[in-house]
Amino acid sequence: MNFSEIANARQSCRNFDPNRPVEEEKLAALLEAGRLAPSACNGQPYHITVCQKSASKAAAKATMGMGMNAFVSDAPVLLVISEKEYVKTAALGSKLKGIDYRSIDMGILAAYLTAEACDLGLSTCILGWLDSKKLMALCGLDQPVHLVIALGYAKEGDKLRPKKRKNLSELVTFLEDPIA
């Protein structure tokens, strides 16, 4: 698939097939794509914990507070993305400019992981509703968890939904001369 095809085909899956495991070679390819994701000063200030089998079920429970994300229990793999320390140059830049590069880097990582998953025929759902402290304990982490990506195959017959997005004119401004 080319990138436009991936962007059109990728959607948040809420109907995982619990009986179809993710092949090791596909998981390895997906993680390699994540490893290649760009980050501020090439610092990669995050860690991916791959939860499978009973760890996946336990991690899923930490994303289900207040009735949210019940579908996640069917995903065979959960990628728990936690923060790591900045490299010195990114830490300095973040402090001086007031920009949270770590969150930006994790967003780029999530985009790479989910795009590669789509290209491999896998389905994903990015979860921000989670209990970071429970996930930290479960995964033996010493830094906060920011995202969880549910990963697996969609159930047979799960159809591509129409994309609901803003019009391009609401998102983009073309500027040829500075305003100020």
N, C-alpha and C positions, 0 to 999 in steps of 0.2 A: 504494500500500500504506500502511496505517497502521503505527505503530511496532511494535505487537504482531505484526503479520504479518511485518514485516522481521526482528524478533528470532527468530521461529520459522523463517523461511526461510533466514537467513544461516548459512552453515557454512564451515568451512575447506576450500577446494577443493584437492584433490590430483590432479586430473585435468583439466588445462587443455587447450583446443583450440589447438595452436600455429599453426593455419592461419586463425584468425579474429582479426583485429586489433581493438583497441579504437578505436571511433570518436572522432575529435577532440572532437566536441561532448559526448560522454559523459565523456570525460576532463576537459574543462573544467568540466562541472557538478560532478563529483566533487571537483575541486580547489577549486572555489568553496565547496562544503559544508565542506571542511577549513578554508578561510580563515575561515569563520564560527564555528568551534569555540571555545568559551570557554577561557580560560587565566588563570592567576594574574596579576592586575593588567593584564589584556589584553596581556601581554608577548609571547605566542607565541614561546617560546624554542626554536624548532626550524626546520629547513629541510627541504623536500621536494625531492629530486632525482628527476626522472622519467626512468627508464632505459628506452629502447626500442631495438629492432633489435639491433645488435651490443653496445650498452651493456647491454642487458637480459641477454644471454647471459653477458657477462663478470661482471656483478653477481651473476647466479645462481650462478656458480662460487664466489663468495665466501660463499655460504650453504650450501655442500655438504660442509663438512669432516666427516670420519669417517663418510661414507656417509649423512649426513642430507640431507633436502630434494631428492632427485634429481628429483622432479616439477617443481621450479621452473624448470627449463630450458625447459619448454613454455609458461610464462606470457609473453605478449607484452610486458607492462609490469611493471617493478618500481619501487615507490615507496620510495626510500631516505630514511629519516628520521633526520636528524642533529641534534645539539644546537646551539643558539646561546646567546649570553650572555643572562642574565636582565636584565630592566629593573631599575633600582635598588631599587624598592620590593619586588619579588618576591625579589630577592637578599637584602635585609635580612630580610624575613620568613622566608625559608628558613633563613638562618643563625641567627636568634633562636629559631625554633621547632623547628629540626632536622627540617624536612620537605622532602623533595625534590620541590618543585613542578614542576620541569621534567619529571620522569618521569610525574607525574600528568597534566600538560598533554599529553604525547605520547600517553598512553593515551586521553585524551579525543579527541585528533585522530584516532587510529586508529579509535576507535568511530564517529566522524562519517564518515570516509572509507569504512569498510567498510559502514556502514548505507546510505549514499548509493549505493555500488556495487550493493548488493543491490536497492535500489529501481529502479536503472537496468537490471537484468537481468544485471549482471556478477557474477563470482565473485572471491573474495579468499582469501588465506591470510596471516595475520600471522606473521612469522618473527622469532624472537629468537636463533636459532642462526645466527651470522654472524661473519665476520672483519672487525671494524670497521676495522682498519688497511688491509686490502686495498680495502675499499669507499671509505675516505677517499681513497686514492691514485687509484682508478679514477674517482671523481666529482669530484676536485679540491677536497676538503673539508678544512677545518682544524680541525674539531671532531668528536668521536666519533659514530659511527652507533649508534643504539639499536634501531631496528626496520627491517625491510624488509617491505613489503606486496606480495605477488604479486597481480597483477590481470589478468583476462582473462575469457574465456567458458569455462564447463565444457564438456567434450566431451558430445556428444549421448548421452543415456541415463544421465548421471551423476545418481544419485538422491539425494534428501534423506535423510540418515541420522537415526535417532532420536537425540534429544539426551540425553546422559548428564550429568545435573546433580544436585547435592545437593538434598535436600528443602528447602523453604522454611524449615522449622522448624530446620534446621541452620545457616541463614544469617541469620536475623532474630530479634531479641529485641524485644518490645514492653515499654516501661517507662513507667509513669505517675508514679512517685515516685522520687526519686534513691536510690541504694543507700547512699551514704555521706553 
